[in-house]
Amino acid sequence: MAEKKNKGKRRKDEYTSPGDQILEKPAKEEYAIAQWMRKNVPIKKTKFLSHNVQYFTASKAIDALLDSNWSKGNDPLFKSREFIVDYLHTMLEHKFFHRARKVPVSEQELKGKRKEKKAIDSGDEKKEKAKEIEKEKKERGTDAESSVTEAKKEEGTDKEKRKRKIRLDMHNDQRFVDGLDAYVWIYDPIPFHYWIIGTLLVLGAIGVCLFPLWPPTVRLGVYYLSLAGAGFLVFIIVLAILRLIIFCLIWLLTLGKHHLWILPNLTEDVSFFASFWPLYTYEYKGPKPKKKEKDSDAEDEPDKKSDDDSSSKKKLLEDDRSGDGTNGQNRVEDVHDGSESESETSQRSSTGKDFEMVDQVDIDS
């Protein structure tokens, strides 16, 4: 029997090394400091081993704790940066956060991810992109100075983007160091309102189970409320069916040209009041009228009239040159008679009387 007990002790000693120590539970101050850090230390979000995590930088956490109330007063908890580093190291051992390693992402990995997410562009799109690149190169070739400045700006932006594109990996040396290392949060406290909502749900479930013990008046009121809720649900279902029937009838009668939806947001994922507004939406999807051709025809008509007037005037002038002077004057009179209403102001003399056309026979006499 004694040999069996000794064998059991040996097996336990094999699995537990002498350097291992059982960690104590974290103190209340550590929980308070962790909650304060979650609220006041800048946090960034990223992916760590296919999980969305939040991390902070060590130097920023130390700076924030130096300005906190724990570093002020006659007997402060944190007297220097070294004290803060040691305290945060104990918090790391108590599994409030762990140290991660920043790994820069290469361009090849980014290209591979983009190819997985996006489909390969078609040949037409590639040609259009090539044309746009050629145009940009020509424009940059004309302005050498602007191209140099743009290239510098692009290099600066590329460098900034490269700096930002990192991913986190587990660090082998798990200790807290004052620097730019990333520390991923493990401690995720449950908000206080979650506890309140949970207790209310439990109390509600217990109250429903004790429904036979309720007073008769309360049970009757709950009965009427349940009937009202069921009636409202039936009303919504009937309304959704009616609006679909009305849409289909109008669509069939107009051969798909008119689309009328009553309460279009009724079945959408919106709030309660937004589902009943607007009351209706209407769309016309038939052939659109051609306005451009009508406008062009209206513009061509006055041009044709002006061409006809100019050709008639030319013919009159040619007849005047070939025939007598009297006939020419009479024809000119006819032309001017047609345009008197348009040029009355130009035919007025200084005395206020109109000009009178006289034949040459009257002038000779």
C-alpha angles and dihedrals in degrees: 000000000000091000091054092053091050090051091053091051091050091053091052090049090052093056096042119058120211092240094061115102129191107243119232122235115268117262125244091253090060091055091048092049091047092052091047091050091050089058103037108029115083111255130200128197127224143137121276118183090340092310128112106239140169123229139178136203119252097226093051092050091051092048091051093049091049089059094045129098090258089070096048135074134049096298106027123184093224114045098170143355091271091059090051092049091052093047093049089049089059089049089052089053089051089057099248089132139344135222119258133191122233111228118188113231114234124226091245091060091048092050091049091052092048091052091052093050100039128051122235112275118245124250094257093054091050091052092051091050091050091052092050091050091051091051091050091050091052092049091048091048091060094053108045097175095050090049091054092051092046091050091052091049091049091050090050092050091046090053092050091050091048091052092052096048103087137131131208127241133180114275118225094212105065104196136112115258129181103241144073096306119133121241117195118216118242095167108086110169120207112244117247095240089060089063091050093050091047093052091048091052092051092048090048092052091050090049092053090051089054092053094121089060094055119109115267094245092053092048091050091051092050089049092055091045091053090050091050091050092049091048091051091052091050090049091053092049093049091047091052091051092048094050090051091050092049091049092050093048094051091044092052096044093050095039093243097308099112123052116190121176121184111210094356094188095053094104097030126108097257138116123290097260094038090058089067096049133111099033094217144349126212129196131180113211101172129111112304120233116255106240099166096065092052091050092050091050091051090051092050095053098067089045090056092049092051090050091052092050093049092049092050091051092051091052092052092051092050091052091051092055093048097043137043125305093242094057090048092053092049091050091049087053090055091051092049092047090061092052100040094099091054098046105035093128093055093051095054115109127215091259091055095246126120122248116258123212113229130189121240091242090064091049094052092049 
